[in-house]
């Protein structure tokens, strides 16, 4: 079973926590979406760095709960 989580960006701190908890629950993919009224605006020049940071958080959570798969962002 493949679980996909689509989330509106709130702030970077909670998105990192979301990545961690989602991996622990078994989510395979997170799709951050930006809405018209989103508080945090994702700047195009920082997307790669933020994605790498969230990927590292997800990998750490996967190791901690002994998950064999990688989270896709």
Secondary structure, DSSP 8 states (H G I E B T S, - for coil): ---EEEEE---HHHHHHHHHHHHHHT--EEEEE--TT-SS---GGGHHHHHHHHHHHHHHHHHHTT--S--B-
